[in-house]
């Protein structure tokens, strides 16, 4: 903080010694106030940032921050008002993800070309809900992302890492080129989505998924189309598909080293089209023209339902219903009715009631799976490490539902209307399961 010295006292006819003592007291007072004002509050502040012009990113991005910073090995972390612990956590996540990115692309630190006078990546973790120019964005030597204590952010930590990784891939390509050269948007965004696992609606894994997207947005070639913010839900998965094909062993089989070298080639003066053909082994125009034909040959028509926990649970429940239902019917046909005499069959009405109740249970279960809402996380590689817990949670849901069904079959066999409690019981299990599935992706 800069302290302004008043000159009014200097113009007055008082002794120099008195003036010096007064001035020393004023300076001491202001210095103490400045020191207190600049201390970091661990809880963060909701007051607007002062807009201090520190950090190499500030002049270009025009993002305000409070001037306090935390330095890690490769980052200088700024914020407008995030708590000190949140800033440290962001720095920790950034370091971990940055190490992954450098390792995956086989990049050594000496290969990076920072802006003049800068040796680390500037990172702004914003907390103010009004700073909405971007949820997360990056450019040459800097990264902007919401803080982990942002009041409006309730996304999972795993998604935060995916968003961080997406942006750090952008930072890497700018540092490899020294911010030189021009790239096609589909390639840069597709590479970031591929390495992060996807930050929108997950990767395209079947022609059915591709057809669903194109039926909604049109059969637009991602290599030819310009980026549009309102079509990000279509473009990002398509960009990711286009880059994944280049890297897939069943596609062109290129490596991340090839991607790194392509980026360096462009930074050294090559055009993107020339570098692409040289490193990928296919002409850019040729790839654009043949794109949908290549995808038709590459993608399976359907995604195997056994690889989806939700569909696996549905199929398992149907099988379980048959396994439990058939013996229950046989049991009922050979059991007694009102007179406890063996061999009398149940009425057609009772069988119909059982079938109707079974259908109701299955419908409740299907609705429950929809409410659980796991499809995005299960399709998105960014959440891959949380999938085992999601599988176990869904398996528990299946086991509990089968248990309820078994109990209901016994109640039906004894003509007890308590069997109809199976629907609300499964609904309760659904709510608990949804919380469990979300928790499996939250850390």
N, C-alpha and C positions, 0 to 999 in steps of 0.2 A: 504494500500500500504506500502511495506517495503522500508525504506530509507537506502541506502548504505552510510556509512561514509568512506570518503577517508582517507588514512593514510599518503598520501604524505606530507600534511601540517605539520603533527606531526613530520616528520623527519627533517623538516627545522629548522634552528636556529633562530626562532623568539620568542618573549616573550610570556609567557603563557597567559597573559591577552589579548593580541591581538588575539591569536589563539582562545580563548574562545568566544570573540565577533564575530569573523568571523564564527566560527562553529555555534553559536546561530543564526546568520543571515541565514546561509545555511539551517539549520533545519527548521527555520520559513518559508523560501521560499518553500522548498519541501513540508512541511506540508500544506501550503496554496494551492499548486498545486494539492496535493492529494485530499484535501477536495473538490476542484472544479471538479476534474476528476471523483469523485465518486458520484456526484449529479445526480439525475435521470432526464433525459430529457423527458418531457411529450409527445413529439412527437415520441419517440422511436428512435432507431439508426439502420441504415442498415449495420453498421460495424460488422464483426464477433465477437462473444462473446469471452471473454478472456479465458474461460475454467476454471473458478475458481472452486476449488474442495470443494464447500460447499453444504450441503444438504445430507441426508442419502441415497438418490437415486443415487448420482453422481457416486460413484465408481462402482456400479452395472450396471447402464444404460449407463454411459459414455456420458451423454448429457451436452453440455457446457451451462453455463449461466453467466450473468454478475456480479453475487454476490449480487445484490440488491434483496430485498425480501419484500413481504407484508404478514403480518400474520393476519389470521382471527381466529375465535374460534376453528376451526378444521383443518385448512390448513396453510401451509407455501408456498406462491406462488412465484416461481422464473420465470425468463424469460431470453432469450438471448438478446432481444432488443425491447420487446413490450412496448408500451406507458404505463405510470403509470395508466391512466384511464382504459386501457384495462386489466391490471393486476387486478385492483380492481374489474372490472366487472366479470372477470373470477372467482375471489374469491367469489363474491356474488352468481353467478350461482352455483358454487360448494357447497356452504353452503346450498342453497335451495334444491338442488338435494340430497345431503347427508342426510338431514333431512327426505326427502321422503323415501329414501332407508332404513334408520334405523327404521322408523315408519312401513313400509310395512313388514319388517321381524321381527318386535317386538324385536329389539336389544337395549339393554342398553349399555352405554359407557363402563361400567366395564367389559363387556363380551369380549371386544376387546383386542387382544394381540399384541401390537406394537413391532417393533424391539427394542433391548436394546438401551436405551438412546434417544428414540424418543417418543414424546407424541402427535404429530400431523401428518397428511398426507402431504407429500411433493408433490407439484404440479408444474410441469414445463409447462408453456404456451409458446411454441416456436413461433417465428415470422420469422425466417430465412427460405426462400423457399428451401434452399439446405439441410435442416435437414429433410430428408424424410424416416428415418428408419421405422416410423409408422405414420399413420395419428393420431391415438390415441391408447395408450396402457397403461397397468397398471401391477403392480406386488406388492410385499409385502411392503406396507407402502408408495407407491408412485404412481403417475399418470402423464402421459405425454399426452398433447393434444395441438392442435394448438391454438394460441391466437386469440382473436376476431378481432384483426387488422392485421392478417396474410394477406399479399398481394395477395396470390393465393386462398384464401378461400372466396367463394361467397355463401356458403350454408346458409340456413335459421337458425335463432336463435333457432327455435324449434328443428331443426335437431341437433344443437350444444348441446342442453340439452339432447337429446336422446343419442348422443355419450358420453356425460359426464356420464349419468346414467349407460350406458352399462359398462363403465370402472370402475365406483364406485361400481357396484355389484361385479366385480372382486376384487377390493380392500377389500370389506367387507368379501368375502369368505376367503381371505388370512389372514385378521386380526382375523377372528373367529377361524381359525385353528392355528394361530401362524406360518403360512407358513409350516405346516406339512401335510403329507398325499398326496395321488395321486387321481385325479379325471379324469373321462372320459371327453374328450373334448366336446362331444355333450351336456353333462349335464351343464357344466360351461358356455359355449357359449350360449346354448339355454336358460338358466336361465337369463343371461344378456340381450339377445334379447327380451325375454318375458317381462321383467320388464321395458325395455327402449321403448317398442313398436315396435322395429325393426329398424335396421340401414342400411339395404340393400334394398331389393325389396318388403318389406311388408310381412305380415303374410299370410299363406295359409288358405283360407276360404272355398274352395270347391274342389271336386275331379277334376274338370276341371283344376283348377290351379295346382293341384298336378300332373296331367297327362301332362300338358304343361312343367313343370319342368323336369319330368322324361323322357319325349320324347326328350328333349334337352341334358340332362346330363346322362341319363341312370337310370334305376330303382335301384338306390344305396340306401342301408339301412343306414340312418344317424347314427344309433347307432353302426354300425360295421365299418364305413369308417374312415380313418385317415384324419385329417384336411389338406387342401391344399389351399394355398392363391389364386390360379387361379380359384378355384371353389367356391369362397366365396358367389357368387350370388345364388348358389344352396344350399350350406351347411348351411348357416345361417338361411334361411327360414325353412329348414328341421329340424335343431336343435330346432328352436323356436316351430315348430309344435310338436315335440316330448315332449318338456317340457310343452307346453300348454295343451296337452292331459292329462298329469299327474295332472294338476291343475284344469282342466275344470270339472264343476259339471256333465256334460254329459260324461266325461271321467272317470278317476280314482277318481276325487274329492278330491285330497289332498290339503293342505294349504301351505302358505309360511312359517308358523311355522314348518311344516314337513320338508320343504326344509332346513330351518336354522338348525334344529336338525340333519338332515342327514349330513350337512357340519361339524357340531361340532363333530359328531360321528367319521367321518374320521380323523379329527384333533386329536382326542383322541386315535387313533390307529386302528380303524376298517377299513377293506378294503371297497372300494367303493361299490363293489358288495353286500357285507353283509349289509352295511348301507342302500343301495338302497332297498333291499328286505324288510328290517325291517321297513323302514319308508314309502315306497310306496305301500307295500302289493303285489308286483309282482316281480318275479325273473328277474334279468337283462337279462339272456339268454332267458327267456321266452318272455320278452318284445321285444327283438331284433327279435326273430323268428316270432312273431305274429304282428309285427309293421304294415305292410301294410294292413293286414286283419283288424286290429283295426281301422286304418284310413279310410278304405273303409266303415266301419259301422258308423264311427263318423262324417265324413264330408258329407254335402249335395252334390249332383251331380253338381248343378249349384248354383252360388251366385244369390240371388234374385235381379233382375235388379233394382227394386224399391229402394234398399238400396244404389245404386250407383247414385250420382247426374248426372253424364254424361249420363247414360242410361235412367234415368228418364226424362232428358231433351229431349233426342232423341224420346222416346215414346210420350212425351207431344207434341213435334213438329209435329209428324205424325198425332196425333189426331187433333191438331190445323189446319193442312193442310186440313184434311177432313172436319172439321167444317166450315172453310172459303171457301174451294173450291167448295163444293156442292151448297151452296147458290149462289155463284158467277156464277156457270154454269146456275142455274135456272134463276137468274137475267138476264143473257145474253140472254137466250133463249126467254125471254118474253120482252126484250127491243127492241128498234128500231135499225135499221142498218143505211144505208145511207139516207133513206127517212123518218126517225122518225115514222114509222108505227109500232104499237105494234104487237106482235105475231110472228115476223120473227125470225128464229133461226140463230145463228151464224154459220159460215161455219165450216166444219170439219177441215179445215186447222187451223182456229183460235183456236178450241178446242185442237188440237194437239200441237199448239204453247204454250198454257197454261200448258198442261201436261208436255211438255218438260221443260218449264221454272220452273215449280214446282219441277221437278226432279233435275234440276240444283241447285235450292235453297237448297233442302235437301242435295245434295252432298256437297255444299259449307258449310252447317251447320255441317255435319259430319266431313269434313276436319278441320273445325274450332275447333271442340271439340278435335280432335287429336292434333292440334297445341297447344291448351290450356294446354294439358299435365297434367292432375290432377290425373291420375290413381294411381301413386305411393303414393302421399300424402293421397288420399282417402282410400287406403288400409292399410296404415301404422298408427298404433295406436299412434305413436309418434307425429302425427300431428292432433290428435283428437280434440284438443281445437280450431283448426283453421277451422274445417269443417263447422260449422254453417255459417261463412262468405263466405266460398266457395259455399255453397248451395245458399245463397242469390245472390252471384255474377252470378252463372250459371242461376238462375231464372231470373235475370235481362237480361242476354244474351238471354234467351228464349223469354222473353216478347218483347225485342227490335226486335228480329228476326221475331216474329209473327206480330209485328207492320209493319215491312218492307214488309212482305208477304201480309198483308191486303192492304197496300198502292199499292203494285204491282198488286193485284187482281183488284183493282179499275181501275188502269191504263190499265190492260189487257181488262177489260170490255169496256173501251172506245177506244180500239185498239191503245193505246199509247205505243210507243216503249220505253218510259221512264221506263217501268216496268223492263227492263233488267238491270237497275241500282241496282236492289235488290242484285245481287251477290257481287259487290264491297262494297256495304253498309254493308252486313253481314261480309265480310272480315275485314272491319274496326272495326266492333263490336267485331270480334274475337280477334283482336290484343289488343284492350282495355280490353277485358275480361281476356285474358291471364295475362296481367299486374295486374289486380284486383285479380285473383286467387293466383298468386304468392305472392302478398302483404298480402293476408289473412293468409298465412303460414309463413310470414317473421318475426313476432314479438312474 
